[in-house]
Amino acid sequence: MKVSLPLSAEEQATLEAQARARGVTVDSLVRTAVLEIIAGNGQKVQGTKPTKACLGALAHLRRAPSAEEIDENRAEMFANFGRDEIA
């Protein structure tokens, strides 16, 4: 099967430079990339929306509570735990 890709001059030059840097032909480089996509190993496909890093996705929550704050909250929550059962 033959596939034709419409590439700009800049894209073509970049592709050729990548192939030269890896010591392979452009055909071989493109074939390898296509086979990775077919096999399901192509992690990054052009045109997909980048995902946020875990910390970046949680940045809107601001800072995490300190260990002291967690201990205080835990003590408040469990201060009367089970007291209703004892009577």
Summary of the structure (lengths in Angstrom):
residues: 87
radius of gyration: 27.7
end to end distance: 82.0
largest distance: 83.7
contacts: 120
relative contact order: 0.05
helix: 53%
strand: 0%
